Amino acid sequence: MSSQSVQLIIQDRYVVMDNGILQVTLSKPDGIVTKIQYNGIDNLLEVLDEEVNRGYWDLVWSEAGSVGTTGTFDVIKGTKFKVRVENEDQVEISFTRKWNPSQKGELVPLKIDKRFIMLRNSSGFYSYAIYEHLKEWPPFNLPQTRIVFRLRKEKFHYMAIADNRQRYMPLPDDRSPERSQALAYPEAVLLVDPIEPEFKGEMFLSAHYSGEDLVLKLKPDEPWKKVFGPVFIYLNSASDATDPSPLWDDAKKQMMTEVQSWPYKFPASKDYPPSDQRGNVKGRIQILDRYVSKDRIPGNGAYVGLAPPGDAGSWQRDCKGYQFWTRADEKGYYSIQNIREGDYNLYAWCPGFIGDYRYDATISITAGGDIDVDDIVYEPPRDGPTLWEIGIPDRSAAEFYIPDPNPMYINKLYVNHPDRFRQYGLWERYQELYPDEDLIYSIGTSDYTKDWFFAQVPRKKDDDTYQGTTWQIKFQLKHFSESDTLKLRIALATANIAELQIQINDSKADPPLFTTGVIGKDNTIARHGIHGLYWLYNIDIPGTLLVEGANTLFLTQTMSTSPLAPFHGLMYDYIRLEGPSSSSSSTT
């Protein structure tokens, strides 16, 4: 590898970072990456695109209180350029844009500082951005921000994001109306005449390779600043360019190097603290569920994290502050390192148990501080013994029945793949599997891996409208008294514009025993996910509504009327009925 020093070349309209391995050209003062030269290739980015559409930070935003739209798309262009670091080992450059009141309604009210870094002997470069909202600026919503690189389609044909998620990809041209058929929403197309015949009849959908996000909502008079990144853009240095395997192995090796290097020492902004200005927390988590064991159970695999102060579980809806998470070992021990200074709550949840834990005391992180929380004990919600349960409490619907996709809509990557839920159009299979009546599940004889559809979605009627669906859980009670009160625990893995109404033994009773109201905007069903935000409901069932012998629990998802009705619905994580602690009620 070359030992050439890093050079910065500043021209009238462009600035070039060059370390002898690669050269990165950015427009000035916009800060758009227009060219990446590497390994004899003049430009890795799509030269057929306009320069502004090659490599950029973007965001989607809307004014506070706006409804009916996701927001305004904005490719972030700087108005000022500045060199932050320039020496033989490192270059860091900055492109800033500051909002002013004359831009109200046109640009997001933020000060944005985009940074790009190149190091000596590195076959890649880094980028991070600092977003700042001043107190006097108007509130807004920020559903999305990202860094994007559009690569040359004739050079990049292979996609790899995990050991078991790799494939040769169709071309962007295959999405054109002449070569594809539009489906339920714009991102989803069926390839009917692709350039490469091997892809004919396949789905082409970005959500098949997607992750998760949250929506930031800033309030009036709320100052806020956050660093996004640094992101490392790595150019593969493996020698065999024809076989993807060594390229993937090399990328994973470099990924581990980056993990071990975090937090990076080189960013010049004071808003990105190095390791010696951060703190550490360690401890052990145990679980106490007296109906599972009289002894404390090690929190094996528990997720433990620090996030801004709030209620138990509030961390999953917070994206304004910083969060630091880890997983406990088989004995429940955990260690969280390199935490930014500030006040946090410690949160946790453990697969196999419902609910969320929050440590009562605020944890104040200081530079160089080491805090030992010692033992914490999480007591999951529990009133009595388990009479019956459906699923696994792991915040996912993956264990339930996921049908084979419609043969017309296949992505070959997910055939015989653990993530079979990513196939397109699985919501349509519910109607086919239950053409005349909704799902009925019988405790003791049904198997949730075969008999519990992974998503409760509306039913399509003959006139192409939709109606809500009512699922039934049938169970037997014996040794039962009307003076007993049972507890129903329903955990949802996700919800999207859904409303769950619950009845016992009378599906038409008004009002229902319990209703969630309209919940969720996760869009997990359409985006081919298996979980989103977690919801837990704890519902008392008076004994006067139950009978000794056969009982039926009715679960109705009511929402079904908007243009996006096929994607209204929810996914269950886990359902449990508990008997009273002092009663001999049981099921058969």
BALOKE-357685 format. One record per residue (C-alpha): residue in one letter; x, y, z. Coordinates in steps of 0.1 Angstrom, whole numbers, plus 5000, padded with zeros to 4 digits. Example, Ala and Ser with C-alpha at 12.3 -4.5 7.8 and 13.67 -1.06 7.14 Angstrom:
   rest     c1     c2     c3
      A   5123   4955   5078
      S   5137   4989   5071
***
This chain:
   rest     c1     c2     c3
      M   5000   5000   5000
      S   5013   5035   4991
      S   5028   5056   5019
      Q   5021   5088   5000
      S   5009   5117   5021
      V   4974   5130   5018
      Q   4970   5160   4995
      L   4942   5186   4992
      I   4938   5203   4958
      I   4915   5233   4958
      Q   4901   5245   4925
      D   4875   5271   4916
      R   4845   5248   4916
      Y   4859   5216   4930
      V   4881   5203   4958
      V   4900   5170   4956
      M   4913   5147   4984
      D   4941   5124   4973
      N   4961   5099   4992
      G   4977   5080   4963
      I   4952   5051   4967
      L   4921   5070   4958
      Q   4910   5105   4948
      V   4877   5120   4959
      T   4863   5151   4941
      L   4836   5173   4957
      S   4819   5203   4943
      K   4826   5236   4961
      P   4808   5250   4981
      D   4780   5224   4977
      G   4799   5194   4991
      I   4785   5169   4965
      V   4808   5140   4958
      T   4811   5141   4920
      K   4839   5117   4914
      I   4857   5088   4931
      Q   4888   5075   4913
      Y   4902   5041   4924
      N   4921   5011   4911
      G   4923   5025   4876
      I   4887   5034   4873
      D   4881   5071   4864
      N   4849   5074   4883
      L   4831   5048   4905
      L   4800   5070   4906
      E   4773   5070   4879
      V   4786   5094   4852
      L   4753   5094   4834
      D   4737   5112   4864
      E   4740   5149   4870
      E   4768   5157   4894
      V   4743   5166   4921
      N   4729   5131   4920
      R   4761   5111   4925
      G   4772   5113   4961
      Y   4753   5134   4987
      W   4737   5138   5021
      D   4699   5142   5019
      L   4670   5145   5042
      V   4632   5145   5042
      W   4615   5171   5064
      S   4581   5187   5071
      E   4568   5216   5092
      A   4555   5207   5126
      G   4518   5198   5125
      S   4517   5190   5088
      V   4497   5160   5079
      G   4491   5138   5048
      T   4526   5139   5034
      T   4560   5123   5043
      G   4577   5156   5037
      T   4600   5176   5014
      F   4631   5159   4999
      D   4663   5179   5001
      V   4697   5171   4987
      I   4719   5191   5012
      K   4741   5217   4994
      G   4766   5237   5014
      T   4770   5274   5010
      K   4804   5278   5026
      F   4836   5257   5023
      K   4863   5254   5049
      V   4894   5233   5055
      R   4894   5220   5090
      V   4926   5198   5090
      E   4953   5196   5064
      N   4986   5177   5070
      E   5005   5148   5055
      D   4984   5123   5075
      Q   4949   5137   5073
      V   4926   5161   5054
      E   4892   5171   5068
      I   4870   5195   5049
      S   4837   5211   5058
      F   4806   5223   5038
      T   4781   5242   5058
      R   4746   5256   5053
      K   4727   5277   5079
      W   4690   5284   5078
      N   4676   5319   5081
      P   4640   5331   5085
      S   4637   5341   5049
      Q   4639   5304   5040
      K   4609   5294   5062
      G   4589   5267   5044
      E   4616   5262   5018
      L   4645   5247   5038
      V   4647   5227   5070
      P   4655   5250   5099
      L   4689   5236   5107
      K   4725   5245   5106
      I   4742   5216   5088
      D   4779   5209   5086
      K   4789   5181   5063
      R   4825   5168   5069
      F   4847   5146   5047
      I   4879   5130   5059
      M   4908   5112   5042
      L   4936   5095   5060
      R   4970   5083   5048
      N   4972   5047   5037
      S   4934   5043   5038
      S   4915   5026   5009
      G   4884   5046   5018
      F   4872   5079   5032
      Y   4849   5091   5060
      S   4820   5114   5062
      Y   4799   5128   5091
      A   4774   5156   5095
      I   4764   5178   5124
      Y   4728   5190   5126
      E   4720   5219   5149
      H   4686   5235   5157
      L   4686   5268   5175
      K   4661   5276   5202
      E   4645   5305   5183
      W   4640   5285   5151
      P   4606   5269   5142
      P   4599   5233   5150
      F   4598   5206   5124
      N   4598   5168   5117
      L   4627   5149   5102
      P   4616   5114   5090
      Q   4648   5106   5072
      T   4684   5116   5066
      R   4711   5096   5049
      I   4743   5096   5028
      V   4739   5082   4993
      F   4763   5071   4966
      R   4750   5062   4931
      L   4774   5037   4916
      R   4781   5030   4879
      K   4756   5004   4869
      E   4781   4986   4845
      K   4806   4982   4873
      F   4785   4971   4903
      H   4763   4941   4898
      Y   4768   4922   4931
      M   4751   4931   4964
      A   4763   4918   4998
      I   4749   4929   5032
      A   4753   4897   5052
      D   4767   4862   5049
      N   4733   4850   5038
      R   4721   4881   5020
      Q   4741   4883   4988
      R   4732   4881   4952
      Y   4737   4895   4916
      M   4713   4923   4911
      P   4690   4935   4883
      L   4699   4968   4867
      P   4683   5001   4874
      D   4670   5002   4839
      D   4649   4971   4846
      R   4626   4994   4867
      S   4615   5014   4837
      P   4578   5011   4827
      E   4589   4994   4795
      R   4606   4966   4814
      S   4586   4962   4846
      Q   4550   4961   4859
      A   4540   4984   4887
      L   4526   4967   4918
      A   4509   4979   4951
      Y   4532   5009   4956
      P   4558   5027   4935
      E   4589   5010   4949
      A   4576   4975   4940
      V   4579   4963   4905
      L   4577   4929   4887
      L   4604   4925   4861
      V   4588   4914   4829
      D   4615   4922   4803
      P   4648   4927   4822
      I   4680   4933   4803
      E   4694   4900   4818
      P   4668   4873   4811
      E   4677   4854   4843
      F   4658   4881   4863
      K   4626   4878   4844
      G   4596   4872   4867
      E   4615   4885   4898
      M   4606   4912   4922
      F   4627   4944   4924
      L   4621   4962   4957
      S   4645   4982   4979
      A   4627   4971   5010
      H   4641   4936   5004
      Y   4674   4950   5015
      S   4663   4975   5041
      G   4668   4984   5077
      E   4648   5005   5102
      D   4644   5041   5111
      L   4627   5066   5135
      V   4611   5100   5131
      L   4626   5130   5148
      K   4602   5156   5160
      L   4616   5188   5173
      K   4593   5210   5195
      P   4591   5248   5197
      D   4620   5264   5216
      E   4640   5232   5216
      P   4677   5236   5210
      W   4693   5204   5196
      K   4725   5193   5181
      K   4736   5158   5169
      V   4765   5142   5150
      F   4755   5116   5124
      G   4785   5093   5116
      P   4813   5091   5108
      V   4804   5068   5081
      F   4833   5049   5064
      I   4830   5045   5027
      Y   4853   5015   5020
      L   4868   5007   4986
      N   4876   4970   4985
      S   4913   4961   4983
      A   4909   4923   4978
      S   4928   4911   4948
      D   4903   4888   4931
      A   4877   4910   4915
      T   4859   4882   4897
      D   4849   4861   4928
      P   4827   4879   4953
      S   4838   4857   4982
      P   4873   4872   4989
      L   4858   4907   4984
      W   4832   4900   5010
      D   4857   4885   5034
      D   4880   4915   5029
      A   4850   4939   5036
      K   4842   4920   5069
      K   4878   4922   5080
      Q   4879   4959   5074
      M   4846   4963   5092
      M   4861   4947   5123
      T   4890   4971   5120
      E   4866   5000   5120
      V   4847   4986   5150
      Q   4879   4982   5170
      S   4889   5018   5160
      W   4856   5033   5173
      P   4853   5059   5187
      Y   4876   5075   5161
      K   4904   5098   5172
      F   4906   5119   5141
      P   4874   5139   5136
      A   4882   5176   5142
      S   4848   5187   5155
      K   4845   5193   5192
      D   4810   5177   5189
      Y   4826   5143   5184
      P   4844   5134   5216
      P   4873   5109   5215
      S   4875   5079   5238
      D   4893   5097   5267
      Q   4863   5121   5269
      R   4838   5094   5273
      G   4827   5070   5301
      N   4819   5034   5308
      V   4792   5014   5326
      K   4791   4978   5336
      G   4769   4955   5357
      R   4748   4924   5357
      I   4711   4919   5349
      Q   4690   4891   5364
      I   4653   4882   5359
      L   4629   4874   5387
      D   4597   4857   5376
      R   4584   4836   5405
      Y   4561   4817   5382
      V   4591   4806   5362
      S   4616   4801   5390
      K   4619   4810   5426
      D   4655   4820   5420
      R   4669   4848   5400
      I   4676   4839   5363
      P   4706   4853   5346
      G   4696   4878   5319
      N   4711   4857   5291
      G   4713   4878   5259
      A   4694   4907   5275
      Y   4696   4940   5256
      V   4710   4967   5280
      G   4715   5003   5270
      L   4718   5039   5280
      A   4694   5064   5265
      P   4679   5098   5274
      P   4659   5099   5306
      G   4623   5088   5302
      D   4598   5061   5311
      A   4605   5024   5307
      G   4606   5016   5270
      S   4608   5053   5260
      W   4642   5046   5244
      Q   4625   5030   5213
      R   4608   5062   5203
      D   4636   5086   5211
      C   4660   5097   5183
      K   4670   5131   5196
      G   4697   5120   5220
      Y   4724   5094   5218
      Q   4720   5058   5228
      F   4746   5031   5237
      W   4736   4995   5237
      T   4751   4961   5243
      R   4740   4925   5249
      A   4746   4907   5282
      D   4765   4874   5282
      E   4750   4840   5293
      K   4754   4850   5329
      G   4738   4884   5325
      Y   4770   4905   5327
      Y   4773   4935   5304
      S   4797   4963   5297
      I   4789   4995   5277
      Q   4819   5015   5267
      N   4827   5049   5252
      I   4795   5067   5262
      R   4792   5104   5256
      E   4791   5126   5287
      G   4756   5134   5299
      D   4726   5121   5319
      Y   4710   5088   5310
      N   4686   5062   5322
      L   4697   5026   5320
      Y   4671   5004   5301
      A   4669   4967   5293
      W   4647   4940   5279
      C   4654   4903   5278
      P   4643   4878   5251
      G   4619   4852   5267
      F   4603   4878   5290
      I   4577   4906   5283
      G   4580   4942   5291
      D   4608   4968   5297
      Y   4631   4975   5325
      R   4643   5009   5336
      Y   4669   5015   5364
      D   4654   5040   5389
      A   4685   5063   5393
      T   4698   5087   5366
      I   4733   5077   5355
      S   4756   5107   5349
      I   4785   5099   5325
      T   4817   5120   5329
      A   4849   5119   5309
      G   4870   5090   5319
      G   4844   5078   5344
      D   4837   5041   5351
      I   4804   5032   5368
      D   4796   4998   5382
      V   4758   4995   5385
      D   4763   4960   5401
      D   4733   4938   5401
      I   4699   4949   5387
      V   4668   4927   5388
      Y   4640   4929   5363
      E   4607   4916   5374
      P   4585   4912   5343
      P   4548   4919   5345
      R   4531   4889   5361
      D   4499   4884   5382
      G   4495   4847   5382
      P   4504   4813   5366
      T   4503   4809   5328
      L   4471   4793   5317
      W   4481   4794   5281
      E   4505   4813   5258
      I   4510   4818   5220
      G   4544   4827   5205
      I   4577   4837   5220
      P   4583   4870   5238
      D   4611   4883   5216
      R   4596   4914   5200
      S   4593   4896   5166
      A   4566   4878   5147
      A   4592   4855   5130
      E   4581   4824   5148
      F   4545   4825   5135
      Y   4533   4811   5102
      I   4549   4828   5072
      P   4533   4816   5040
      D   4550   4808   5007
      P   4548   4838   4984
      N   4526   4840   4954
      P   4547   4823   4926
      M   4543   4854   4905
      Y   4562   4875   4930
      I   4595   4858   4939
      N   4628   4872   4950
      K   4652   4843   4945
      L   4674   4855   4974
      Y   4647   4846   4999
      V   4638   4812   4986
      N   4647   4787   5014
      H   4660   4816   5034
      P   4655   4823   5072
      D   4641   4858   5063
      R   4612   4844   5042
      F   4590   4872   5055
      R   4608   4895   5031
      Q   4590   4881   5000
      Y   4566   4905   4984
      G   4528   4904   4988
      L   4525   4880   5018
      W   4496   4901   5031
      E   4476   4889   5001
      R   4480   4853   5011
      Y   4458   4857   5042
      Q   4427   4861   5019
      E   4437   4830   5000
      L   4443   4809   5031
      Y   4411   4821   5049
      P   4386   4827   5020
      D   4354   4823   5040
      E   4362   4829   5077
      D   4390   4844   5098
      L   4416   4826   5117
      I   4405   4804   5146
      Y   4432   4791   5170
      S   4424   4764   5196
      I   4446   4762   5227
      G   4460   4727   5231
      T   4456   4716   5195
      S   4467   4744   5173
      D   4504   4751   5166
      Y   4514   4788   5164
      T   4542   4780   5139
      K   4516   4766   5115
      D   4482   4780   5125
      W   4489   4816   5135
      F   4493   4839   5105
      F   4522   4863   5111
      A   4502   4895   5104
      Q   4466   4904   5111
      V   4456   4923   5080
      P   4422   4934   5065
      R   4401   4911   5043
      K   4396   4921   5006
      K   4360   4920   4995
      D   4345   4912   4961
      D   4341   4949   4954
      D   4378   4955   4960
      T   4372   4973   4993
      Y   4385   4960   5026
      Q   4370   4950   5060
      G   4385   4944   5094
      T   4393   4909   5106
      T   4384   4891   5138
      W   4406   4863   5150
      Q   4394   4838   5176
      I   4413   4820   5204
      K   4393   4791   5218
      F   4403   4778   5252
      Q   4388   4757   5281
      L   4386   4767   5317
      K   4381   4744   5346
      H   4380   4748   5384
      F   4369   4784   5377
      S   4351   4809   5399
      E   4333   4841   5387
      S   4350   4860   5415
      D   4384   4854   5398
      T   4400   4880   5376
      L   4424   4868   5349
      K   4451   4888   5332
      L   4456   4889   5295
      R   4490   4901   5282
      I   4492   4910   5246
      A   4526   4921   5231
      L   4527   4935   5196
      A   4558   4933   5175
      T   4545   4961   5153
      A   4514   4981   5143
      N   4506   5002   5113
      I   4475   5024   5115
      A   4458   4996   5134
      E   4432   4993   5161
      L   4428   4962   5182
      Q   4395   4955   5199
      I   4392   4926   5224
      Q   4361   4908   5235
      I   4354   4877   5255
      N   4326   4852   5245
      D   4306   4879   5227
      S   4322   4893   5196
      K   4295   4919   5192
      A   4295   4933   5227
      D   4295   4971   5229
      P   4316   4986   5242
      P   4345   4961   5237
      L   4363   4948   5268
      F   4394   4966   5256
      T   4406   4987   5226
      T   4440   5001   5218
      G   4427   5030   5198
      V   4445   5037   5165
      I   4482   5029   5169
      G   4514   5026   5149
      K   4529   5040   5117
      D   4556   5014   5113
      N   4546   5003   5077
      T   4563   4969   5086
      I   4538   4949   5065
      A   4544   4968   5032
      R   4582   4970   5039
      H   4585   4933   5044
      G   4598   4935   5080
      I   4590   4913   5110
      H   4590   4939   5138
      G   4587   4976   5146
      L   4579   4995   5177
      Y   4569   4972   5206
      W   4535   4975   5223
      L   4525   4957   5255
      Y   4489   4957   5268
      N   4479   4942   5302
      I   4441   4936   5304
      D   4420   4925   5333
      I   4393   4899   5324
      P   4365   4898   5350
      G   4354   4864   5359
      T   4318   4874   5352
      L   4327   4874   5314
      L   4340   4838   5316
      V   4325   4804   5320
      E   4337   4771   5331
      G   4344   4750   5300
      A   4346   4765   5265
      N   4356   4802   5261
      T   4365   4824   5231
      L   4387   4854   5229
      F   4380   4877   5200
      L   4408   4899   5185
      T   4395   4924   5160
      Q   4417   4946   5139
      T   4392   4973   5128
      M   4412   4996   5104
      S   4404   4990   5068
      T   4392   5020   5049
      S   4421   5042   5037
      P   4438   5038   5003
      L   4465   5019   5021
      A   4441   4994   5037
      P   4461   4963   5026
      F   4489   4975   5048
      H   4469   4984   5079
      G   4474   4958   5105
      L   4496   4944   5132
      M   4519   4916   5141
      Y   4517   4898   5174
      D   4548   4891   5194
      Y   4533   4871   5223
      I   4500   4865   5240
      R   4495   4850   5275
      L   4466   4844   5298
      E   4473   4843   5335
      G   4453   4829   5363
      P   4448   4847   5395
      S   4476   4841   5420
      S   4453   4828   5447
      S   4430   4807   5426
      S   4431   4771   5412
      S   4418   4782   5378
      S   4433   4762   5351
      T   4429   4752   5314
      T   4425   4720   5296
***
